[in-house]
């Protein structure tokens, strides 16, 4: 079959830039059957760079069956064989795509949360030990994702490749400038339409996402001081978590902890997430979307958290690269539009109505 040359270019960026594969390194490439054309290009590029590809293809239409029919022993099983494989690899490229984003809509919420706890050890290793394994999560267009984003497949393909195939070193310098502003700050105040929330970032590391761990990149993110959040926020955009749609999410904080949570859809699931463990009610990440190529909502967090003129908060785990401060088996990002609000840092407005003033 003919290959979209943009797919090959994206594979080159992932292998050469994002995880920078070196000769002899083992590289896991993982994705669904819908991403096989991309997995093939990744495989070829890893070979050309002297790496050793390890391929993992996720079967379609099995997750819902698993949660309906798996017995207790199967649900509690920890895949040691897979963790051993992950620990032998130096790089991990996870392809974010889907045949059916609603597959787990009717799955038992508690089973989903319990399984996430069991698998957390693996995801935490991949995400938080960059000195051992370099990873990137990378978007690839599929019909299901195009439908979720209200685009034709061709339009969605153009959107995905347009947000990924850019000069990341040049754009990275812009992100570094924004990150340095936050690095020098102490107190953040989000004020405006549907938000009145204050918190401290004093002493926390602010990271510029320049396409090295997410592709597309295009955000700056940090970990708030755990007990510092006070106020409330109403999120504009819905979020699909484990196949369940959360929309109209409202959170109220007191001394860092969520003391009130509401949602227009799947509120019970939201509360299940908040009760996953003792730290799930605290925020592990504050991020600011900065990618000018991402200017519309798609229902896919990999893109939505980078929408220019938005912020997002993540319930649960704080990344170690941000200084940590909250350990949890969940990390659930939810996005808010800031084009009718302000980001105030130490009393100075640094962004207003989605436009930077720095």
N, C-alpha and C positions, 0 to 999 in steps of 0.2 A: 504493500500500500504506500502511496505517496506520503511523505512526512511534511507537516507544516514546519517550515524552517524556524518559526518562532519557538516551537517546542524544543528543537535542537539548541537554539540559543539559550533558552531558559535552563536546559540541562547543563550547559557549559557554565552559566553563572552560578548555579547551585554547587557544582563540583569544584570549579576553579576558585570561585570567590567566597561563597557562603561558608562552606566547610573546608575549603582549601586542601583537597585530598593530596597526600604525599605518597610516593612510591612505597608499596608494601603495606599500606594501611588497609584494614578491613572496613568496608563501608556498607552499612545496612541501608537498603532502599525498600520502603514499605508503602503500599497503596492498594486500592481496590482494583477490581478487574477493569473498571472504566478508565483507569489511568495507565493501562498497560503500554500504550504508545509512548507515554512519557517515561515509564520505567525502563523501556527498551533504550531510549536515548540516554537516560542516566547511566544505565549499565555500560553502554558503549563508551561514554565519556570517562567513566571510572577506569575502564580498561586502558584507554588512551593516556590517562594520567598515572598509570602504573599501580592503581589500587586493586583491591580484591573485593568484588561485589558480593553481598549476601542479600538475596532477594526474598521478600516476604509479601505474598499477595493475599489480601483479605477476601474471603469468599462472600458473595452477595446473599442477602435474604436469610441469614442464619442467626442474627442477633436477637430478633424478636422470638424466634423458635427457642433459642437457648433460655431466655428469661421466662418463657411460658412452661417449659418442660424439664429443665435441669433440676436434678435433686439437690439436696442440701450439700452433699459431698462435692458435687460438681460446681455448685455456686461458690463454695469456699476454697476451691482448688487454687493454689498459687503455682503459676507456670515457671518452675525453677529452670527448666530447659531453655526457656526463652530469655530469662534474666541472665543465665550463663552466657548465652550468645551475645546479648547486648554488652555485657562486661568485657567480652573479647574484642569488640569493635572499637575503632577510634573515631568513627563518624556515623551519623544517623541522619538520613534524609527521609522525612515523613511527608508523603504526598496527601494534601488535603483535597479530597474530592468525594463524590457520593453518587450512588444510583437512586437513593431514596432517603432524603433527610428526615422523613417522618416515620421511619421504620419502627422506632421505639416509642411512639406516641402513647400506645396503650400498655406499655410494659409497667410492671410494678415498681413504683418509685423507690421503695425501701430496698428492693433487690439491686436496683441500679446504684444506689448510694453505697450499699454494703460491698458490692463488687469493686467500686471505685476505691474504697478503703484498702481492699486486698491488693489491688494492682498499683497502688500509690508508690510503693517501694521502687517499682520499675520506672514510672514516669518521673519521679523525683530524681532518680539517678541520671536520666537522660537530660532533664531540664537544668539541674543544679550542680552538675559536676563537669563543667566545661574543661577543666584540666585533664579529665579522663576521656571525655567523649564530646566532640563538636557536633552540634545538631542544627538542622534547619527544618522548619515546617513550611512547605511550599504549595501554593495554590495551583490547581490545574482545572481547566473548564470542563464541566459536564452538563448534560441536559437538565438534570435535577437542580443543580445550582443555578442554571440560567432561569429556570422556571421560578425558583424562590426569589430571584432578583428582579422578576418581571421584565426579562429581556429575552430576545431571540438568542439561539445558540451562537450565531455569528456575532451579534452585538456583544454578548457576554465574553466570547473569546477575545474580541478586540479590547474589552475593558480589562480583562485579566492580564493579557500580554502588555497592554499599555501601562499598567501600574507596576509591572515587574521589570520590563526591559528598558531601564533607564540607566544613566551614568551614576552608579551608587557612590562612587568616591566623591564626585562633585556634590551630589545631593547630601551626602554624609556630612560635608563641612557645614552646611546650613543647619542640620540637626544638631551637630556638636555645639554650634553657637547657642541654640535654644537650651540645650542641656546645661551649658555653663551658667546661664541665667538662673536656672533652678538650683544648681549646685551651690550657688552663693546665698540662696534664700533660706528662710526659716519657717514662715507662716504663710499658708495658702488659704485664700478665701474665695469660694465660688459663689457668685451672687448674680441673680437675675431670674429669668423665666424658669419657674419650677426648680429652683435650687437656692439654698441658703445654708452653706456648709463650710466650716472652718476646720483646719487640721495643720499639724506641724510636720515638716520634712527635715527638720534640723539634724544635720549630721548624716543624712541618708545619701546613698549614691544615686545619681540620676544617670540613666543609660540611654544613649541614642541608638534606636533600632535602625541600622543602616543596611538591612537586608542580609545580615549575617546569621540571624537565628530565626527570622521570619521573612518569607518572600511572598508578597511584597513586604518591605519594611516601611518605615515612615511614621514613627512615633517617638516620643521621649517618655520614659516611665521611671517611676521611683516608688519607694515603699513609705507610706505615711507612718509616723510614730504611732504605735499600736493603739494606745489609749487616748489619742488626741482628737479624734473626730467628734464634733458636736454640731448638730443641725440636721437638715433633711435634704433629700433629693428625689425628684421624680424623673425617671428615665424615659426618654422619648422613644427609643428604639426597642423593639422586641429582641429576644435572644432565644435560639434553640439550644437547649442543653440536654444531652442524651436523648435526642429525638422529641423532646417536649418543648413547646413554645411558651416562653414566659413573656408576657406583655403588660404594659402599664405598671411596671415595678416601682413601688414607693418604699424608701427606707428612711428611718429616723434613727439617729445615732446619739448616744450619750456616753461620754468618756470612751469613745472608740467602739462601743458595742452596739449592734443593732437591737433597738428596744421595741421597734414597731416595723412590721413588714407587710405590705399588701401587693397584690397583683390582680390585674383584670382577668388574666387567664392563667390557670395552673398555680394558684396561690398555695395550695396544699403542697405541691412539689417544691415551691420556693422555700416553704418552711421546713420541708424535709431536708433540703440542702443546708439550711442554716443550722440544723440540728445534727449534721453529719459528725461533727466532733466539737470539742470545747472552743476551738479557735475559728470555726466557720463563720461566726457572727462578727468577726473583725475583718478589716480591709487589709489586704496584702499588697495592693498595687493601685497607684494613681497614674494614669497615662493620658497623654495629650496627642490626638491625631494630627498629623502634619503632612500627609502625602497629597499634593495638589492634583495628582492623577486620579485620586479616589474621591469623587464628589457626589456620590449617591449611595443610599443604603441598599445592601444586597442580601441581608439575612445570613451572612457568613462572617463570623467574627474576625477571621484572618484579614479581611478587607475592612470591615466596618469600624474596627478600633483605630484604623488609620485615617478615617475620613477627616479631611481638613476642616477644622472648626468644631471638633468634638472633643470630649474627654470621656474616660471610662474609669470605673472603679472595679476592682476584682475582690470578691469575697473570698477569704481563705488565705492560702499560702502566699508568703512574700518571698520573692526570688532572692537567693543568696547574693547575687551580683548587686542587688540594691541594698545589701546590708542585713537582709533577713528581718526577723522581729516577729514573725507569725508563722507557725508551722501548722499546716492543715492538709488533709487529703483532698480538699477541693481547691479549685482556683477558677472562679466563675466571674468573667468580665461582663459588665453591662454598660452600654454606651449612651451618652447624653449629648444632644445637640447644644452647642454653646453660642449659636449665632444670634441669640437674644439674651446674652449674659456676659459676665466678665470673669477673668481670672486675675485676682489681685494677689500680688506677692509682696509681703512685708509692707503693706499699705500702698503699693504702687500698682496701677493697672498695667499689666503686661500684655493682656489680650482682651479685646472688646469686640463683641459681635462676630467672633471668629477670626478677627484680624489682629496680627501681632503689632505691638507698640514697643518694640525693643530695637 
